[in-house]
Amino acid sequence: MASRLPADPRLHDGTSTYDRNQIIHLLTTYYQFLSTLPLIEAHDIVYPPPTGWINLANSALPFLRKSDEVITLLQHLPYIRKNRGEAPYPISPDTFCLDYSSEDPKKVNSHQALISVTKSIPEWVVPLTYPEDSNAGVWWVLDTSDGTVTDWGRHGFESDYDYAEDDPRSWRNECDRTLRLEELLEEWKEKFESLEWIAFWRRGWISMWYWNPPKTWENGEPSKADRECLEMQKIIRDHGWPDNFKRNECKQALLEWEKDDRPCRKKRVVTTTNIVDGYSARPSVARCDGFGNAKQACLHYSSVINANPGLGTITCPYTRPPSTSRPAVAEYDVDRPRSSGWTEKILGDCQRDEYPPALCLQTNDGYKMLDGHNPARVNTDVQYIRLIAGSDNGAAGQIWKCPKGAEHHDVEGDSHEEIKGRIKTIWQSVSAVYTRKLIQVVPNVPAAVDAGLGDNKCQPKRPNIDDRGYALLNRDPWFLANPMAAALTPQYLEAPTGFDKRDLLDPNEIAISDGNSSRYLTDEELQRDFGIIKCTGKDCTEELAELGIESIIVDYKTPPSSPATAVATSTTLSAVATEDAQSSAGPGSATSAFFPRPTQK
């Protein structure tokens, strides 16, 4: 697949290929490198038998729903087992190896979030790692179409480069950076070799330090944390790092250092966190171009904001949630169930456009994942839906740009100490101040009746029936001013009736057959036998004048029903519609307006 795609904008030379054996080799080599550090023991790396891990088969991993190639790869990868049944080993800061070779694949490292992640990525993409929590660590996912890995993210978060909507790699638009697996592992290896990252066994748990020393020390001296990093680096270098490294002796020396220099082992710190909301000084502006490809979406946002001025500015989340809730979409699916068959009467790809966007809803702002959150917080989300063309929805989706997480800093508050026996407990309060990005939505839209609802193609087209409300939620305030449309909403729960066959009414698609051959009707036959006159102009002025009719309502999208007084006589030849035909004429074309022949008196 990758060979048929355009160059990858996230790769410096634009190309990458997938090789299963290379992936296996790269991970094996990296895990073995980790075993040379005072961290992972060589026997904690487990290797697959020649036929692969027997518990890994598609039938054993139905919840992953992955391609055959992904399953085959997982069957032949090495894994890192938890040390002595205790804490897992990190392979980069706050990031751990997913062990798919465990006996119960449905409990892979007991991470429920794994299922949520796999549902958000294609079947040929699989997570290799999982994070410590929602704020630390990374889900790195491997794409078996090109051998790249991507820092998995959520819908609406920034990425440096975007893929086209029809590009199978476009799922990465919701994620952070993408690079080749070998580049990522080499980057990690360099961090360890330079001792910017330090990891070692610390009596039942793993400590990983990552440190970038400042050029100058504040107050002329390093902080306590900086001193500890310098001491660990010295111990490691004193044991021959990197060329003549005495691993086991270094590991023991680090244990002794940790034992002798850790008075905090007799000290307990309990921190109470209070979340404080801060916002960007000035909102960034998101302009929605209603004169371009996102016309219906922009008209939708403009309509909502005009009725609810407070929704003109939306707020980015604190941090990315493990999954995105879309309550208005679920509500629309109840109001307009797909099983009723109405969507089959609408031409084109139609999608439920949300405003405000799901990523800016309170229910998706990541608040519940923060230390100190208030479980009793009241949800104030208000959201609206308009069913619009998928191309409109996709174009509008590009304007929402939120950071992966809000900037924040801690402000220390009160503290006091409590001593019981040999343990000193320090109680302290901290205010976590989050500066969340604000986005001011500015729709630039053309003047349109009812915010363009009548021009929205994603609605049923029944003659003389107002189905504009099909695109909205039943609770939309629009129905208050349109009671006749509101009265139709119960119909959308049942199978539709009252539709004309469009392909029988398009004059360009009516043909006659004598049994042995068929042909399209001439203009004269259309008028003589079916009462249809093809207009040469948009308003049918010439044809109306010839008939002595001053005016007539012409619907350029849906043919009107024939009046009861219209009489059309047919010949002995049969009229048939061409197979799979649909009217393609648009306003202003010579064939888009037609009307029945009036009764001759």
N, C-alpha and C positions, 0 to 999 in steps of 0.2 A: 504493500500500500504506500509506503513512504516514497518509493521511487517514482510514483505517479503524481506526487504532490509538489507544490511549489517549494522553494527554499524555505527552511525554517528560520523565521526572523529572530528567534531567540538564540540561535547558535552562530558562533562567529564566522563559520564558513558555510552555514546554511544546510549542511547535510549530516546525517547519522544513519547507521544501519544497525539492525538487531541481529545478534548472533548468540544463540542460547549458550553454547559452550563458552563463549567469551564472558558472558554474564556470570556463569558459574565460576569461572576462573578468577574473575575480578573480586567477587565476594569471598571466595576461599582465600585468596592472597591477603585480602584486607583483614579478615578474621585472624589469620595466622600472624599477621603483623601485630595485632592487638595483644596476642598471647606473648609477645616479646616484652610488653610493658609490665609494670608491677600491678597488673589488673586481671585479665582473663587467663585462666589456666588452659593449657593446651587440650586437656581432656574434657573441657567444657564445650569445645567445638565438636559437634556431631556431624558425621558425614553419611550420606545416603548409601544404601546397598546398591549394587550394580543395576538392579531392576527398578530402583527408586523407592521412596517411602511408600510402604504398602497401604497405609491408611489414607494416602492422598489420591483420591480419584474424584471425578466430577460427581459421582453418586454419593460420595462422602462429604462433599462440600456444596450442597445445593444452595445454601444461603449466600455463597459468594457469587454464584452465577457468572463464572468466568469461562473464557474460551479454552479450547483444548490445549492450545499452546501454553497458556498461563498455567494450567494444571500440570502439564508435562514439566515445565520449568520448576514449579514448586516441588515436584516429586524428586528432583535431582539437585536441589540446592543444599548447601551445608547450613546449619543453624547453630545458634548459641543458646545453650540451656541456662536456666537460672542457676546461680551459684549456690550449691548446697541446699537447694530448695528454698532459698531466701530471696533477697532482692535481685532483680535482673541486672545484667551488665549493660551499661550504656555503651553505644558504639560511636556516639558523638554527644555533645552536651544535651542532657535531658531527653535523649532520643535512644530508643531501644529496638533491637531486632525482633521482628515478628517470627515466632517459631511455629510454622505450619506443620511441623512433624510431630506435634504433641499427640497423645493418644486420642483425645477428644477434640476434633477439629472445630467443633462448635464453641469451644471454650479457649480459643487461641489466646493465650496470655490474659484471659478473662476480660477482654476489652469489648464491651457492648458497642462502643462507637465504631468498631470495625465494619459492622454491617451498614451503618449510615454512610461511611466513607465509600464503600464499594458500590452502593447504590447511586452515588453521584458521579461515578467515572465509568467509561466504557468497559465492555467485557474483556477487552484485550489489555487492560491496565490493571495493575495489582499493587497494593501497598506492600512495601518491604519493611517499613519501620512504623513505630507508633510513639507519641509524645508522652512526657511525664504527666502533663495535664493540659488544659486548654490554653494556658499562658506560657508554657515552656516546652520546648521540643517540637519536632516536625513529623508529620506524616509524609514520608517520601514515597512516591508511587512510581512504579516502573511501567513504561509504555513498550509493549512487545512489538509494536509496529516499527519502531526506530531505535530502540535501545536507550532512550533518554529517561531521566528521572525528573520529577516535578515536585516542588514544594506545594502540597495540596492546600487549596484555600477555598473560600466560599464565594457565592454569587455576589458580584458587585464590588469586590475588592480589587485594588489596583494591580495592574501588571504592566511591565514596561512595553510589551509588544502584544498586539492582538492578532488573532488569526481570523480569516474570513468566516462568515457564518456557516457556509457550506463545507468548510474544512473539517475533516474528522478530528483534527487536533484542537478545535475551537473550545473544547471543555477546559483547556488550560487558561482561557481568558479569565476564568474565575480564580486562578491560582497565582502563586508567586513564581519564582524563577524556574527555568527549565535548562538542564544541561546534560551532557553525556554522563553515564554512571562512572566511567573511568575518571572523568574530570572531577566529579564530586569526591570520590574516594581518595584521589591524589591530593585534593585540597585538604581533606581531613588528616591525611597522613602527614602533610607538611606542618599542620598545626601541632600535632603531637611531637614531631621531630624537633621543632623549634622551642618546645616546652611552653608554648602559648596555652596549650591544653595539657593538663596533668590529671591522670586518673590512677587511683590505687585502692586496694582493699583496706577497709577500715573497720575491722572487728564486727562483721555481720552486715555491713552495708558498704555501698560503693560511694566514693567521693570523686567527683570530677570537677576540677577547677579550670576555668577558662579566664585568661588574664592578658590584658594588653597594658603594660606599665606606662604611666604618664611620663612625658618628657621632663617635667619638673614636679617635685613633691609639694603639696600644699603645706605651708608652714615649715618648709625645708626638710620635712621628714616623711617617710612612707607611713601610711595608715597601718593598722593592725593586720587587715586582710592582705595588704601589699607585702608586709613583712613576712607573713606566712608563705605567700607565693615565692618570695625570694629564698626563703629557707628551704622549701621543697625543691626548688630548682637546684640549689647548691648540693643538697643531698644526692639528687639524681646524677648531677655532673661528677660529683666526687666518686661515684661508683662506675665511672667510665663511659657515661653517655656522650655521644651515641655509638662510637666505634667499638669500644671494649666494655660494653655494659654488662655488669654483674647483676642480673635481674633479681635473683632470689635474695642476695645480700641487701640490695637496695630496698626491696619490699620489706624486709625485716627492719631495716633502719627507719623507714617511714612509719612503720608500726610503733617503734620505740619513740620516735619523735612525737607522734600523735598521742601516745600514752603519757609522756612526761610533760608535754606542753599544752595540756588541755584542762585547765582548771574549770572550764565551762561544763565539764562532765558532771560537776556537782552544782551546776546552776541551771535553773529552768526559767525560760522567758515565755510569758504568756502575753500575746499582743491582741488587743481589740481594735479592729479596723472600722472606721466610719467612712463611708463613700461620700465624696463631695463632688457635685457636678460642676464642671467648668465648661465653657464653650469658646470656640474660636472667636477672636475679636471681631472679625468681619466674615459673613458667610461667603463661601465661594459661589459663583453663579453657574447654574446649569441651564443652558439655553436649549429649548426644544424647538426645532425648526419645522413648523407646521406647513411650510411651503415645499418641503422636501419629501423624503421617504417615510417620515414618521407623522404624516398629517393627522391621521385619526388618533394616534396616541397623544399628540400635542393638544388636539381639540379636547380630548378626554381630560387631560391635566388642567387645561384652562377652565373647563366647566366646573371641575371639583374645586379649584382654587377660588373661582369667582363666588361660589356658594359657601366656601369655607376658607376665608382669607388666612386663617391660622395655619392651614396646610401648605401655604406657599413656601414655607421654610421647613425643611426636614433635617433630622439629626442622625448622624452616623452612629453606629454601635460602639459600646465600650471595647468589645473584642469579638472575634468570630465565634459563633455558637457551633456546637457539633452537628446540628441539623437546622434547617430553615422551615419555620411554620408558615403556612399560607392559608389563614382562616377564611379570607374572602373567596379564594378559589374553591375551597371546600363548600362554602355556602352557595356559590354559583352552581356547583355540580348538583346540589340538592334542588335548587330552583329550576335548573335546566338539565335534568338528567340525560346523559348521552344515550342511555338505553331507550329513550322515547322515540328516537329516530329523527328528531328535528335537524340535527347537524347534517344529515344526509341531503337536506334541501338547500343547503348553503354552499355556494361555489367557493373553492379555494381553501387554503390553509388558514384557519382562524384560531386565535389564541386569546386567553383571558388576560387582559392587561390590567395590572393592579396599580392603584395609586392611593396613598403613598406606596412606594416599592417595598417589597417584603423585607429587604435588608435593613430598612429604616423603621420597621415596626418595633414597638416596645417589647413585644414578645420574642423578638429576635436580636435584642441589643446586647446579649451576653451578660446582663446584669446578674443573673442567678449564678453565674460562674465566678463572681468576684468574692473575695474574702470580705465579710462584713455586710453582705447584702441583706436587705430586709425582706423576709419571706412574705410579709403582709402587704407588700407594695401593690397598689390597685392598678390594673391594666386599663389604659385609656385609649387603646388603639381604635381608630376609625379608618376604614378602608373602603374603596369603591372599585367596581369592575366595569370594564367595557370590553365586549368581545370584538376583536379587531383582526385585521390581516396579520399573519405571522411576520411578514416583512416589516410592517409598521412597528410591531412590538419589538422586534430585534434591533431595529435602528434606534428606537428610543432607549433601549436598555443600555446603549453605549454612553449615555450622559451621566449615569450614576457612578461616581468614583469616590469610594470611601477607603481610608487607610485600613490596613489589616487590624490595627488596634489603636485606641485612643492614647495619645501621650498622657502620662500621668507621673506624679511625684508625691512623695509622702511628706506630711508635716507632722512632726512629733508632738504629742500632747503630754498629758500628765503621766507620771509613773511613780510606783512605790514598790518597796521590797518587803518580802515576807520570808522569814527564816524558820524552818522546822527541821530540827535535827541537823544533819549535815548538808541539807539541800536548801539553797537559797532560791526563791521564786521572785522574779521581777515581773510585775504587772505594769503594762504600759499601753497607752492608747495612741493610735496613729490615724490621721485623716488622709485618706487616699484621694487626691484631687485629680480628676480625669478631665482633660481638655478635649471635648468631642467636637468633631468637625460639623459645621452647619452648612447646608446647601440651600441656596435660594433658587427655586425653580421658576424660570421665566419662559413661558410658552409664547412663541411668535407665530400667531395663527391668522389665517384669513377670516374675514367676516363670514359667518355661516349660521343658518337657522338651526336652532336647537343644538348648537355646538357640533353641527355636522352629522347628527344621528341619521338623518335621512339619506346621507351619502355613504353611509357605512355599508360595505358589501356583506358584512358578516351578520345578516339577518334574513329571515325567511322573506320571500316576495310573493305574497298572496294578493290577487286582485282586489282592490277596494278594501283592504284590511291593513290597519296600522300595526305592523310588527316591529317597529323600531325598538320597543322595549325589550325585545328578546335579548339584546346585547347587554342588558343591565341587570343588576340584582333586584329582586322584588321590593326591597326596602329603599331603593333609590328614590330621593325626593322628586325626581323628574315625573314620577307617576302621579303625584299630587295635582299637577297641572294637566295631566293627560289621563283622565279617568277611563276613557274608552280603551286605551292601551293597557291600563291596569286590569281591566276586566278580562283581558285575554290571557293573563299569566297562568291561570289554572290549566289552560289548554296545552301549555308547554310541558305538562307532566304526562300527557297522553300522546299516542301516535298521531302525527299530523294528518289533516285532511284539507281539501280545497285548493290543492296546488294544480296549476296548469302544467301540461307537458311542454316545456320550453322548446324542445326540439321539434314539436309539431307546429309551432307558430312562427318559426324563423323562415321567412320567404326564401332565403338562400339555401335552405336545407330540405325543401319539399321537392320530392321527385315523383314520377309516375312510372308504373310498370305494367307491361302488357303480358307478363308471364315469361317472355324470352329475353327481354332487355329492359333497361330502365334509363331514364334521363331526367335532368332537372326541368322544371316547368319554365316556360317563357313568361315574360311580364304580362303578355296578353292573356295567357291561360290562368295565371294567378288572379287577375282581375275578373275574368269571365267566370271561372269555375269556383273560385274560393273567396271572392269578395275582397281580395288583398291588393292594394295599390302601393307600389314601391315609390317612395318619394325621392326626388332628386336633390332636395334641400333639407336642412335641419327642421324648418318649421312647416314644411309641406304646403307652402303658400300657393304655388301654382296648381297643385292637385285639388286643394280645397276650393279654389276659385272656379275650376272647371266643374266641380260638383255643385256649385252654388252654396257652399257652406262657408260662413264667415270665419268661424273659429271652431276648434276642437281640441280637447285635452289630449296631448300626446305624451305617453309615458315611454321614455327612451330606454328604460331598463326592463319593464315587464309589460307584455302586450295586454291591452284591456280585454275584458270579456266582450263577446259580441252582443249587441243590443238584441232585445227580443224581437224587434221588427226586421232584423237583418235576414235576408234570404240568400242562400248560396246554393246554386244548382251544380251538380257534379256530372262529369261525363261518365261513360262506361269504363274509362280507365281508372285504376285505383291510385289514390294518393298515399305515398309512404314517406316517412322521415328517414334520412340517411342515418346509418348506424353511429351511435355515440355522438351525435351532433348536438351542439349547444350554440346558442346565439353568441356570436363574438362581436357583433356590431356595437359600436358605442355612440354616444351623443355626437351629432354632427356628421355621421357617415350616411351615405345615400341609402342604406338599407336598414337603418335603425328605427325609422318611424314607419308604421303601417297601420291601417285601420280598415274595418269591414266596409264593403260596398253597401251604400244605403239602398233601401228597398225602392224599386222602380214603381212609380205610380202611373 
